[in-house]
């Protein structure tokens, strides 16, 4: 999460340079756009303020175009890759956000309709959009686990009053096994 925050910061030139270096090390050759975005998202969490998300997706789409020039030529405008990548992020957020009710989640027809005419007035091929929709529906775009998510998993297993263990500035130094020992002087809950 913090890596995405850092890399998405437009105010500092250093952050932009680091983002360019990180993205330049990724190889998206011969990958479908959503699979390449999945690879990108596994390293860098793409969420937060719209400007940060836009900066990250812009860097991703530029690198994707460099890695797949033949695929990009199928579109009338290279910006179509950026628009489609952004739409995939929105689709993923919509599908997997617990705050979006099931009846309000984006349907396939909505996804296709939202992208109508984005390629210099032309539509993106329907079969391409259907494939993307089905792959995102089948598997969420997620960031790989880090030290914070590991601590959160341990934190969820603790019963009773517990301190806040999972903060981004903390580090998981080692993992230990915890045992719950019943207190013989207190009544037991079932």
C-alpha positions in Angstrom: 0.0 0.0 0.0 2.7 2.4 1.0 4.7 1.6 -2.2 1.7 2.6 -4.3 1.4 5.8 -2.3 5.0 6.6 -2.8 5.2 5.8 -6.5 1.9 7.6 -7.3 3.1 10.9 -5.8 3.3 13.4 -8.7 4.7 16.3 -6.6 8.2 14.9 -6.3 10.4 14.2 -9.3 12.3 11.5 -7.4 9.1 9.5 -6.9 8.3 9.8 -10.6 11.8 8.6 -11.5 11.6 5.7 -9.1 8.2 4.7 -10.7 9.7 4.8 -14.1 12.6 2.6 -13.0 10.4 0.1 -11.3 8.0 -0.1 -14.3 10.8 -0.4 -16.8 12.0 -3.6 -15.0 8.6 -5.3 -15.7 8.1 -7.3 -18.8 4.6 -7.4 -20.2 5.5 -8.9 -23.6 2.8 -11.1 -25.2 0.5 -10.7 -22.2 -3.2 -9.8 -22.3 -3.8 -6.4 -20.9 -5.6 -7.6 -17.8 -2.9 -10.3 -17.1 -0.2 -7.6 -17.4 -2.2 -5.4 -15.1 -2.5 -8.3 -12.7 1.2 -8.7 -12.7 1.7 -4.9 -12.1 -0.9 -4.9 -9.3 0.8 -7.8 -7.6 3.7 -5.5 -6.9 2.1 -2.1 -6.6 -1.3 -1.5 -5.0 -3.3 0.7 -7.3 -5.8 2.5 -5.1 -6.3 5.8 -3.3 -6.7 9.3 -4.8 -7.7 9.4 -8.4 -4.5 11.4 -9.4 -2.2 8.7 -7.9 -4.2 5.9 -9.6 -4.0 7.8 -12.8 -0.2 8.2 -12.5 0.3 4.5 -11.8 -2.0 3.4 -14.7 -0.3 5.9 -17.0 3.1 4.5 -16.2 1.8 0.9 -16.6 0.1 1.6 -19.9 3.2 3.3 -21.4 5.3 0.3 -20.5 2.6 -2.1 -21.8 2.7 -0.2 -25.2 6.5 -0.6 -25.3 6.3 -4.3 -24.6 3.5 -5.0 -27.1 3.9 -2.7 -30.1 2.1 -5.1 -32.5 -0.9 -5.4 -30.2 -1.1 -1.6 -29.7 -1.2 -1.0 -33.5 -4.6 -2.9 -33.5 -6.0 0.2 -31.8 -6.5 3.6 -33.5 -5.0 5.4 -30.5 -2.4 4.3 -28.0 -4.4 6.1 -25.2 -7.0 3.3 -25.6 -4.6 1.1 -23.6 -4.7 3.6 -20.7 -8.5 4.0 -20.9 -9.0 0.2 -20.9 -6.5 -0.3 -18.1 -8.3 2.3 -16.0 -11.7 0.7 -16.8 -10.3 -2.7 -15.6 -9.3 -1.1 -12.3 -12.8 0.4 -11.9 -14.4 -3.0 -12.8 -12.2 -4.8 -10.3 -13.0 -2.3 -7.6 -16.7 -2.5 -8.4 -16.8 -6.3 -8.4 -14.9 -6.9 -5.2 -15.8 -3.9 -3.0 -18.0 -5.0 -0.1 -19.6 -1.5 -0.1 -21.2 -2.1 -3.5 -24.4 -4.1 -3.2 -24.8 -7.2 -5.4 -27.6 -5.7 -7.5 -25.5 -2.6 -8.2 -22.3 -4.4 -9.3 -21.2 -3.7 -12.9 -22.6 -6.2 -15.4 -20.9 -7.3 -18.6 -23.2 -5.1 -20.7 -22.4 -2.1 -18.5 -18.7 -2.7 -18.9 -19.0 -2.8 -22.7 -21.3 0.2 -22.8 -18.9 2.3 -20.7 -16.1 1.6 -23.2 -18.2 2.4 -26.3 -16.4 4.6 -28.8 -13.2 5.1 -26.7 -10.8 4.1 -29.5 -11.0 7.4 -31.5 -14.8 6.9 -31.9 -14.6 3.2 -32.6 -15.6 0.4 -30.2 -13.1 -2.1 -28.7 -13.8 -5.6 -30.0 -16.6 -7.2 -27.9 -14.8 -10.6 -27.6 -11.7 -8.8 -26.1 -14.0 -7.0 -23.5 -15.9 -10.2 -22.7 -12.6 -12.1 -22.1 -11.3 -9.3 -19.8 -14.6 -9.2 -17.9 -14.7 -12.9 -17.3 -11.1 -13.1 -16.2 -11.6 -10.3 -13.7 -14.8 -11.9 -12.5 -13.0 -15.2 -12.0 -10.0 -13.7 -10.1 -9.6 -10.4 -8.3 -6.7 -8.1 -9.1 -4.8 -8.1 -5.8 -1.5 -7.0 -4.3 0.7 -9.7 -3.0 0.8 -10.2 0.7 3.3 -8.0 2.6 4.4 -7.8 6.3 1.2 -5.8 7.2 -1.2 -8.4 5.7 0.7 -11.2 7.5 0.3 -9.4 10.8 -3.4 -8.7 10.1 -3.9 -12.5 9.6 -2.4 -13.1 13.0 -4.4 -10.3 14.5 -7.7 -11.8 13.3 -6.9 -15.0 15.2 -6.4 -13.3 18.6 -9.5 -13.6 20.8 -10.4 -11.0 23.3 -8.9 -7.6 23.8 -6.0 -7.1 21.5 -3.6 -4.2 20.6 -3.4 -2.8 17.2 -0.6 -4.8 15.7 -0.8 -4.1 12.0 0.4 -0.7 11.1 2.4 0.0 7.9 5.4 1.4 9.8 5.8 -1.8 11.8 7.7 -4.8 10.6 7.0 -8.5 11.1 10.3 -9.8 12.5 9.2 -13.3 13.1 6.1 -15.4 13.1 5.2 -17.4 16.2 2.6 -19.8 17.1 0.0 -18.7 19.7 -1.9 -20.9 22.1 -5.0 -19.9 24.0 -4.6 -21.0 27.6 -7.9 -21.1 29.5 -7.9 -19.3 32.9 -9.1 -21.8 35.5 -10.3 -18.9 37.7 -12.7 -17.5 35.1 -15.9 -19.0 33.7 -15.3 -20.4 30.2 -17.2 -19.3 27.1 -18.2 -21.8 24.5 
